[in-house]
Amino acid sequence: MTRREMRLREQAQRRAATGAMPAVPASAPEPEPEPEEQQTPSSRAAAWRQTWGVTGSDDGGNR
C-alpha cells in the first residue's frame, strides 16, 4: 500500500468518526421562566438606576 493510499484511508476514517458525533452536544431543556411580577414605571426606573449606578444626587449640572 502506498503512502498516498494510507493517508487517504486515514483521512476517510477520521471523517467517518467525525460525522458520527454531533457538532453541538445536546443540552438539557431550559427551565420555564418564573412569572414576572408586574413592574410599575417607577420600579423599572429604580432597577435601571441600580444597574447603571446612578444615584440621582449627581445630575451633572444639567437642569
Protein Blocks (a to p, Z undefined) as FASTA:
>chain_A
ZZklmmmmmmmmmmmmmmmpcfbdcddddddddddddddfklmmmmmmmmnopnhlanoo
pZZ
